[in-house]
Amino acid sequence: MKFAIPPFVLTCLAVSASAQELPVLPVDKHENWQAIGRVNAAGFRKREMCSGTLIAADTVLTAAHCLAGTDGIGPKPEEFTFVAGWLQGEAVDSVRGAAVWVHPDAYVQGVLDIRYDIALLTLDRPAQVTPLPLATAPTSDNFGVLGYSTRRPHMLGAAFDCTGTETSHLLRLSCPVTPGNSGGPVVTKVGDSWQIAAVISAMGQSGALAVPVSRLPAP
């Protein structure tokens, strides 16, 4: 028997297509965010593109459904390509996948549970881009959200004025997201630098839903 997705999750997935776009990140700011890129898949049934972020030279953080769909069945690792710093048709680096780790509770009941919608794509070589660090714990309730959308796939979208609170194992944010933003980072300011606090999963009734990076395995 398949697990019934909670009603609020169905709402999130249904309304995401009509949500407002993230503002375009100015081109002159793009250099600061080259660790963020597109996660592209080939050789599989049609699926939306996703976003992802380098958290180590050979490791991309993204959403589980970006790598394994809603049912846990996805392309082979080598069918993924991470294009870092994608901007107007050009990438800082482009690296194929080598292995996939999906949170073990993401599909434990047969369909996606977005509370564990988090995954890692290991690359077949180190990318020539400086990774973004993970936050051990958010230092405030103010966040930034970044990602590529299917409507605007060649420009990075970003908003840095999002409020958020963690409830029911999810970070609930005031900023909207659209298809393609999934897997993108939610960042928080720690001192003078931005660090990754969560991964975008879906759109709720009032804003984005994201999975905290505390769901990742200990290094």
C-alpha positions as CSV (number, residue, x, y, z in Angstrom):
1,M,0.0,0.0,0.0
2,K,1.3,3.4,-0.9
3,F,1.7,6.2,1.7
4,A,-0.8,9.0,1.4
5,I,0.9,12.3,1.1
6,P,-0.4,14.8,3.7
7,P,-2.9,17.3,2.3
8,F,-0.6,20.3,2.8
9,V,2.0,18.6,0.6
10,L,-0.5,18.1,-2.2
11,T,-1.4,21.8,-2.0
12,C,2.3,22.7,-2.2
13,L,2.9,20.7,-5.3
14,A,-0.2,21.9,-7.0
15,V,0.2,25.6,-6.5
16,S,3.9,25.8,-7.3
17,A,3.4,26.3,-11.1
18,S,1.4,29.6,-10.5
19,A,3.8,31.1,-7.9
20,Q,5.6,34.4,-8.5
21,E,9.1,34.2,-9.9
22,L,12.2,35.0,-7.8
23,P,13.8,38.3,-9.0
24,V,16.7,37.9,-11.4
25,L,20.1,38.1,-9.6
26,P,22.0,41.0,-11.2
27,V,24.7,39.8,-13.5
28,D,27.4,41.7,-11.6
29,K,26.5,39.7,-8.4
30,H,26.5,36.3,-10.2
31,E,30.2,35.7,-9.5
32,N,29.5,35.4,-5.8
33,W,27.1,32.5,-6.4
34,Q,28.8,30.3,-9.0
35,A,28.6,27.2,-6.6
36,I,24.9,27.2,-7.6
37,G,24.0,25.6,-10.9
38,R,21.5,23.5,-12.8
39,V,21.0,19.8,-12.3
40,N,20.2,18.4,-15.7
41,A,19.1,14.8,-16.4
42,A,19.1,12.9,-19.7
43,G,18.0,9.5,-20.9
44,F,14.8,9.3,-18.7
45,R,11.2,10.1,-18.9
46,K,10.6,13.9,-19.1
47,R,11.1,15.8,-15.9
48,E,11.6,19.4,-14.9
49,M,15.1,20.7,-14.5
50,C,16.3,21.4,-11.0
51,S,18.8,23.5,-9.1
52,G,21.7,22.4,-6.9
53,T,24.7,23.7,-5.0
54,L,28.2,22.5,-4.6
55,I,28.9,21.9,-0.9
56,A,32.3,20.1,-1.6
57,A,34.4,20.1,-4.7
58,D,32.7,16.9,-5.9
59,T,29.4,17.0,-4.1
60,V,26.1,18.7,-5.1
61,L,23.3,19.3,-2.6
62,T,19.8,19.1,-4.2
63,A,16.3,17.8,-3.5
64,A,15.6,14.0,-3.5
65,H,12.8,14.4,-6.1
66,C,15.3,16.1,-8.5
67,L,17.3,12.9,-8.6
68,A,14.6,10.2,-8.0
69,G,11.3,11.8,-9.0
70,T,8.1,11.4,-6.8
71,D,8.4,7.6,-6.7
72,G,12.0,7.0,-6.0
73,I,12.9,5.8,-9.5
74,G,15.3,8.1,-11.3
75,P,18.1,8.2,-13.9
76,K,21.4,6.5,-13.4
77,P,24.0,8.8,-11.6
78,E,26.0,9.2,-14.8
79,E,23.0,10.5,-16.6
80,F,23.1,13.7,-14.5
81,T,25.2,16.7,-15.3
82,F,25.8,19.6,-12.9
83,V,26.4,22.9,-14.7
84,A,27.9,25.3,-12.1
85,G,27.4,29.0,-12.4
86,W,25.1,28.7,-15.4
87,L,24.4,32.2,-16.9
88,Q,22.9,33.0,-20.3
89,G,24.0,29.7,-21.9
90,E,27.5,29.5,-20.3
91,A,28.8,27.5,-17.3
92,V,31.8,28.0,-15.1
93,D,32.1,24.2,-15.1
94,S,30.1,21.2,-16.2
95,V,30.6,17.8,-14.5
96,R,28.8,14.5,-14.9
97,G,27.4,12.6,-11.9
98,A,29.0,9.4,-10.5
99,A,26.9,8.5,-7.5
100,V,23.6,9.5,-5.8
101,W,22.6,9.5,-2.1
102,V,19.0,10.0,-1.3
103,H,17.7,10.4,2.3
104,P,16.7,6.9,3.3
105,D,13.3,8.2,4.6
106,A,12.4,10.1,1.5
107,Y,10.6,7.1,-0.1
108,V,10.2,4.7,2.8
109,Q,6.5,4.4,2.2
110,G,6.7,4.2,-1.6
111,V,6.1,7.9,-2.5
112,L,8.0,11.1,-1.7
113,D,7.8,12.4,1.9
114,I,8.9,16.0,1.5
115,R,10.1,16.2,5.1
116,Y,13.1,14.2,3.8
117,D,13.3,15.7,0.3
118,I,17.1,16.0,0.3
119,A,19.8,14.3,-1.7
120,L,23.5,14.5,-2.8
121,L,24.9,14.0,-6.2
122,T,28.6,13.0,-6.2
123,L,30.4,14.2,-9.3
124,D,32.9,12.2,-11.4
125,R,35.6,14.8,-10.7
126,P,36.0,17.9,-8.6
127,A,34.4,21.0,-10.0
128,Q,36.5,24.1,-10.6
129,V,34.2,26.2,-8.3
130,T,34.5,27.2,-4.7
131,P,31.7,25.4,-2.7
132,L,29.3,27.0,-0.3
133,P,29.5,26.0,3.4
134,L,26.7,24.4,5.3
135,A,25.2,26.2,8.3
136,T,25.3,24.3,11.6
137,A,22.2,26.3,12.7
138,P,20.5,29.4,11.4
139,T,21.5,32.5,13.3
140,S,18.3,34.5,12.5
141,D,14.9,34.1,10.9
142,N,16.0,36.0,7.8
143,F,17.0,33.9,4.7
144,G,17.9,34.1,1.1
145,V,16.5,31.7,-1.6
146,L,18.2,31.1,-4.9
147,G,17.5,28.9,-7.9
148,Y,16.9,28.5,-11.7
149,S,13.3,28.3,-12.9
150,T,11.9,26.5,-15.9
151,R,10.4,29.8,-17.1
152,R,13.8,31.6,-16.9
153,P,16.3,28.7,-17.1
154,H,19.4,30.7,-18.1
155,M,19.3,33.3,-15.3
156,L,19.7,32.7,-11.5
157,G,16.8,34.0,-9.4
158,A,17.4,35.2,-5.9
159,A,15.6,36.9,-3.0
160,F,17.4,37.8,0.3
161,D,14.5,39.2,2.3
162,C,12.7,36.0,3.2
163,T,11.5,35.3,6.7
164,G,11.3,31.7,7.9
165,T,10.4,29.4,10.8
166,E,11.0,25.7,11.2
167,T,7.8,23.7,12.0
168,S,6.8,20.1,11.4
169,H,10.4,19.3,10.3
170,L,10.3,21.8,7.4
171,L,11.5,25.4,7.1
172,R,8.6,27.5,6.0
173,L,9.6,30.7,4.1
174,S,7.8,33.8,3.0
175,C,9.4,33.9,-0.4
176,P,7.8,32.1,-3.4
177,V,9.4,29.4,-5.6
178,T,8.5,28.0,-9.0
179,P,9.3,24.7,-10.9
180,G,13.1,24.5,-11.4
181,N,13.9,26.2,-8.1
182,S,13.6,22.8,-6.4
183,G,16.9,21.7,-5.0
184,G,18.2,25.3,-4.8
185,P,19.7,26.6,-1.5
186,V,18.1,28.5,1.3
187,V,21.0,30.6,2.7
188,T,21.5,32.4,6.0
189,K,24.0,35.0,7.0
190,V,26.6,33.8,9.4
191,G,29.0,36.6,10.3
192,D,30.0,38.1,6.9
193,S,29.3,35.0,4.8
194,W,26.3,33.2,3.5
195,Q,25.8,29.5,4.4
196,I,23.3,26.9,3.4
197,A,20.5,26.3,5.9
198,A,18.1,24.2,3.8
199,V,17.1,22.9,0.4
200,I,14.0,24.1,-1.5
201,S,11.4,21.3,-1.9
202,A,8.0,22.7,-2.8
203,M,5.6,25.7,-2.6
204,G,3.2,26.0,0.3
205,Q,0.1,28.2,0.6
206,S,2.1,31.2,1.6
207,G,5.7,30.5,0.5
208,A,8.4,28.0,-0.1
209,L,8.9,24.8,1.9
210,A,12.5,23.7,2.5
211,V,14.3,20.8,4.1
212,P,16.9,21.8,6.7
213,V,20.5,20.6,6.1
214,S,20.4,18.9,9.5
215,R,18.8,16.0,7.6
216,L,22.1,15.2,5.9
217,P,24.3,12.5,7.3
218,A,27.2,13.5,9.6
219,P,30.4,14.1,7.7
